[in-house]
Amino acid sequence: MPRRDEIAARMADAILKRLIVRKVVEVKDEAAARAAIRHVLVDDIAAEEKLDADARQLLLEHAKKIKESAADYRQLLGKVKEKLARERGFIL
């Protein structure tokens, strides 16, 4: 199981347990509910990874300008990710 799936599975389990304990939902088939939550989380993690890759690629395209300006790469990466996330309707 790839890391992304492993993380999503643990998160789905924790989310479902909390929802059941707090009586937010009544679940008849816990395995199906867990699988549905895991699927949403895997998609969300994949979208965030794509966003991160796109932001890094955008900064690579402008690497020379960034180096000349002595800007902080991590700050720029964060700002680019925020901008791309807003444009794509993605909440970080």
BADOTOR-598852 format. One record per residue (C-alpha): residue in one letter; z, x, y; residue number from 1. Coordinates in Angstrom, 1 decimal, always signed. Example, Ala and Ser with C-alpha at 12.3 -4.5 7.8 and 13.67 -1.06 7.14 Angstrom:
% BADOTOR-598852
+-----+--------+--------+--------+-----+
: res :     up :   east :  north :   n :
+-----+--------+--------+--------+-----+
:   A :   +7.8 :  +12.3 :   -4.5 :   1 :
:   S :   +7.1 :  +13.7 :   -1.1 :   2 :
+-----+--------+--------+--------+-----+
END
This chain:
% BADOTOR-598852
+-----+--------+--------+--------+-----+
: res :     up :   east :  north :   n :
+-----+--------+--------+--------+-----+
:   M :   +0.0 :   +0.0 :   +0.0 :   1 :
:   P :   -1.0 :   +1.6 :   +3.3 :   2 :
:   R :   +1.7 :   +2.2 :   +5.9 :   3 :
:   R :   +0.5 :   -0.7 :   +8.1 :   4 :
:   D :   +0.8 :   -3.2 :   +5.2 :   5 :
:   E :   +4.2 :   -1.8 :   +4.2 :   6 :
:   I :   +5.6 :   -2.2 :   +7.7 :   7 :
:   A :   +4.1 :   -5.7 :   +8.0 :   8 :
:   A :   +5.7 :   -6.7 :   +4.7 :   9 :
:   R :   +9.1 :   -5.5 :   +5.7 :  10 :
:   M :   +8.8 :   -7.2 :   +9.1 :  11 :
:   A :   +7.6 :  -10.4 :   +7.5 :  12 :
:   D :  +10.5 :  -10.5 :   +5.2 :  13 :
:   A :  +13.0 :   -9.9 :   +8.0 :  14 :
:   I :  +11.4 :  -12.6 :  +10.2 :  15 :
:   L :  +11.3 :  -15.2 :   +7.5 :  16 :
:   K :  +15.0 :  -14.5 :   +6.6 :  17 :
:   R :  +16.0 :  -14.9 :  +10.2 :  18 :
:   L :  +14.0 :  -18.1 :  +10.6 :  19 :
:   I :  +15.6 :  -19.6 :   +7.4 :  20 :
:   V :  +19.2 :  -18.5 :   +8.2 :  21 :
:   R :  +18.9 :  -19.9 :  +11.7 :  22 :
:   K :  +17.4 :  -23.1 :  +10.3 :  23 :
:   V :  +14.4 :  -22.8 :  +12.6 :  24 :
:   V :  +12.1 :  -23.6 :   +9.7 :  25 :
:   E :  +12.4 :  -25.2 :   +6.3 :  26 :
:   V :  +10.3 :  -23.4 :   +3.8 :  27 :
:   K :   +9.2 :  -24.7 :   +0.4 :  28 :
:   D :   +7.2 :  -21.7 :   -0.7 :  29 :
:   E :   +8.8 :  -18.5 :   +0.7 :  30 :
:   A :   +6.1 :  -16.3 :   -0.9 :  31 :
:   A :   +3.3 :  -18.2 :   +0.9 :  32 :
:   A :   +5.2 :  -18.2 :   +4.2 :  33 :
:   R :   +5.9 :  -14.4 :   +3.9 :  34 :
:   A :   +2.3 :  -13.7 :   +3.1 :  35 :
:   A :   +1.1 :  -15.8 :   +6.1 :  36 :
:   I :   +3.5 :  -13.9 :   +8.4 :  37 :
:   R :   +2.5 :  -10.6 :   +6.9 :  38 :
:   H :   -1.2 :  -11.4 :   +7.5 :  39 :
:   V :   -0.6 :  -12.1 :  +11.2 :  40 :
:   L :   +1.4 :   -8.9 :  +11.6 :  41 :
:   V :   -1.2 :   -6.8 :   +9.8 :  42 :
:   D :   -3.9 :   -8.2 :  +12.1 :  43 :
:   D :   -1.7 :   -7.6 :  +15.2 :  44 :
:   I :   -1.0 :   -4.0 :  +14.1 :  45 :
:   A :   -4.7 :   -3.3 :  +13.5 :  46 :
:   A :   -5.5 :   -4.7 :  +16.9 :  47 :
:   E :   -3.0 :   -2.5 :  +18.5 :  48 :
:   E :   -4.3 :   +0.6 :  +16.6 :  49 :
:   K :   -7.8 :   -0.3 :  +17.8 :  50 :
:   L :   -6.6 :   -0.6 :  +21.4 :  51 :
:   D :   -4.9 :   +2.8 :  +21.1 :  52 :
:   A :   -8.0 :   +4.4 :  +19.7 :  53 :
:   D :  -10.2 :   +2.8 :  +22.5 :  54 :
:   A :   -7.8 :   +4.1 :  +25.1 :  55 :
:   R :   -7.8 :   +7.6 :  +23.7 :  56 :
:   Q :  -11.6 :   +7.5 :  +23.5 :  57 :
:   L :  -11.8 :   +6.4 :  +27.1 :  58 :
:   L :   -9.6 :   +9.3 :  +28.2 :  59 :
:   L :  -11.6 :  +11.7 :  +26.1 :  60 :
:   E :  -14.7 :  +10.7 :  +28.0 :  61 :
:   H :  -13.0 :  +11.6 :  +31.2 :  62 :
:   A :  -11.1 :  +14.6 :  +30.0 :  63 :
:   K :  -12.7 :  +17.0 :  +32.4 :  64 :
:   K :  -11.7 :  +14.9 :  +35.4 :  65 :
:   I :   -8.2 :  +14.4 :  +34.1 :  66 :
:   K :   -7.8 :  +18.2 :  +33.5 :  67 :
:   E :   -9.0 :  +19.0 :  +37.0 :  68 :
:   S :   -6.6 :  +16.4 :  +38.6 :  69 :
:   A :   -3.6 :  +17.7 :  +36.6 :  70 :
:   A :   -2.7 :  +14.1 :  +35.7 :  71 :
:   D :   -0.1 :  +13.4 :  +33.0 :  72 :
:   Y :   -2.0 :  +12.4 :  +29.8 :  73 :
:   R :   +0.8 :  +10.3 :  +28.4 :  74 :
:   Q :   +1.1 :   +8.3 :  +31.7 :  75 :
:   L :   -2.7 :   +7.8 :  +31.8 :  76 :
:   L :   -2.8 :   +6.7 :  +28.2 :  77 :
:   G :   -0.1 :   +4.1 :  +28.8 :  78 :
:   K :   -1.9 :   +2.8 :  +31.9 :  79 :
:   V :   -5.2 :   +2.6 :  +30.1 :  80 :
:   K :   -3.6 :   +0.8 :  +27.1 :  81 :
:   E :   -2.0 :   -1.7 :  +29.5 :  82 :
:   K :   -5.3 :   -2.3 :  +31.3 :  83 :
:   L :   -7.2 :   -2.7 :  +28.0 :  84 :
:   A :   -4.5 :   -5.0 :  +26.6 :  85 :
:   R :   -4.7 :   -7.2 :  +29.7 :  86 :
:   E :   -8.5 :   -7.4 :  +29.5 :  87 :
:   R :   -8.3 :   -8.4 :  +25.8 :  88 :
:   G :   -5.4 :  -10.8 :  +26.2 :  89 :
:   F :   -3.2 :   -8.6 :  +24.0 :  90 :
:   I :   +0.5 :   -8.4 :  +24.6 :  91 :
:   L :   +2.0 :   -5.0 :  +24.0 :  92 :
+-----+--------+--------+--------+-----+
END
